[in-house]
Amino acid sequence: MTAIIDRITGSTSTPTFDSLNPANGDVVGTYPIHSAEDVDAAVARARGEVAWWQGLGFDGRAVLLQQWKGVITRRIAQLTEIVHRETGKPHGDAQLEIALAIDHLDWAAKHAKKVLGRHKVPSGLLMSNQASSVAYHPLGVVGIIGPWNYPVFTPMGSIIYALAAGNPVVFKPSEYTPGVGAWLADTLSEVVHGRPVFQVVTGLGDTGHALCVSDIDKLAFTGSGATGRKVMAACATNLTPVIIEAGGKDSMIVDEDADLAAAAEATLWSGIANAGQTCIGTERVYVHEKVFDAFMRELTTQAGEVRAGADGDAKIGPITMPSQLDVIKSHLDDAVAKGATVVLGGPDAVGERFVQPTILTHVPEDSTEMTEETFGPTLAVNPVTSMDEAIELANGTRYGLAGAVFAKKNGMAIAERIRSGMTSINAVSAYAGVPSLPFGGVGDSGFGRIHGPDGLKEFTYAKAITRQRFKPLLALTTFSRDAKTDARAAKLIGILHGGKSTLPKR
């Protein structure tokens, strides 16, 4: 590991920190704590690559990104093992998030030119002598601060799209998953023969702060709302624009005509997979009272097959960030104290490293289990008298990231009324796997979008160009304009936009 530190910093005197396996506390790796000077140097190196990376054009970048995709795909087992060791999640879940990231990488490489390249737009009748077009130019250097819960899929949703748009990237991975970030940067470095178009800086909060105040052109952050506010404040120092994805308190709505077995299976996966450490995972469930009991029977039966542990038969792993254990326990304690019914698990399900699946019902809406992001393998399931009530309760949160609806007849109508950036009908989290769809939320869940055309455009600025094809029929932008021209212009505007009056006659 000393070689890694020497390679990144050129010195063995740099302070370091350990990446630990949350399942057993073993040291996975040791990484440098990069200083503000180190971060500034990385950004400067990235700045030096702007001309080369942008000069490759969309086609040149696509070739290299597709090569990187091939490297990741061929070595997926290697990356899967690193994700497993640093997060504790099962190998299958680690491989799944990598596979989704690979699909996004393929899409961005293939579609960046079509989305961002110069294209014609209508000029309108008044400006018909102008040929108008718009293109989207890269911003420069993009900084990215990533999370630990999905250390490949989530940050790659920004890294891939920023690179495809033409921006070199400096990435600060979570201190819990630095090895994943280093692996990603190393593999792209192989493809670009060592050119620093994608660099990783490792460390704790101070390293992230240094990236925020460095000479970057935009920053994309995924993490808690509290940290997101600090990121915004730091970036405001240099008026650096930001993308914030700050978690959620997502809901599942189950209507009376839903396929209950499928709804229960999806609810369980969405809320319990990855030990509940999913920003778009279900935490609140609202079920029509007519099918509530049947749904609960199905859910608890299926949940009985899921267990947290470090062995090969366990379906979910440990809580990656130790401090989250106290949050989960406090939410469960609060819910039970306020009258919630424990169906499975409960406060005693919270151990020293693992939390067993927990299901509560009739949870008071003012409990922290319903108002704050729990980020653990818990589900709060409440009956509702109607879908109107379900929608009102689902929207009764300051968050607005994602959600799901299970219904045969009114799924789309219900989904349209949910205040969130994303909703799946008769599935969970499907939008995350569709590369052409934007990903992001509203309210305290943040702003800005990654993925899809919107995600590509987030890392660019629009460049509009007009080219005069022939002299205007009405010369309006000149001091030689006369009264006759003004009269013609007024008449033309009236014809184009006046229409017939709809005001009542007096």
Sequence and secondary structure as in RCSB ss.txt:
>XXXX:A:sequence
MTAIIDRITGSTSTPTFDSLNPANGDVVGTYPIHSAEDVDAAVARARGEVAWWQGLGFDGRAVLLQQWKGVITRR
IAQLTEIVHRETGKPHGDAQLEIALAIDHLDWAAKHAKKVLGRHKVPSGLLMSNQASSVAYHPLGVVGIIGPWNY
PVFTPMGSIIYALAAGNPVVFKPSEYTPGVGAWLADTLSEVVHGRPVFQVVTGLGDTGHALCVSDIDKLAFTGSG
ATGRKVMAACATNLTPVIIEAGGKDSMIVDEDADLAAAAEATLWSGIANAGQTCIGTERVYVHEKVFDAFMRELT
TQAGEVRAGADGDAKIGPITMPSQLDVIKSHLDDAVAKGATVVLGGPDAVGERFVQPTILTHVPEDSTEMTEETF
GPTLAVNPVTSMDEAIELANGTRYGLAGAVFAKKNGMAIAERIRSGMTSINAVSAYAGVPSLPFGGVGDSGFGRI
HGPDGLKEFTYAKAITRQRFKPLLALTTFSRDAKTDARAAKLIGILHGGKSTLPKR
>XXXX:A:secstr
 HHHHHHHHS S S EEEEE TTT  EEEEEE   HHHHHHHHHHHHHTHHHHHHTHHHHHHHHHHHHHHHHHHT
HHHHHHHHHHHH   HHHHHHHHHHHHHHHHHHHHHHHHHHS EEE   STTTTEEEEEEEEE S EEEE  SSS
TTHHHHHHHHHHHHHT  EEEE  TT HHHHHHHHHHHHHHTTT  SEEE   SHHHHHHHHTSS SEEEEES H
HHHHHHHHHHHTTT  EEEE    EEEEE TTS HHHHHHHHHHHHHGGGG  TTSEEEEEEEGGGHHHHHHHHH
HHHTT  B SSTT SB   SSTTHHHHHHHHHHHHHHTT EEEE  GGGB SS B  EEEES  TTSHHHHS   
SSEEEEEEESSHHHHHHHHT SS  S EEEE SSSHHHHHHHS SS  EESSSSGGGG TTS B  SGGGEE  B
SHHHHHHTTEEEEEEEEE S  SS  SSTT  HHHHHHHHHHHIIIII    S   
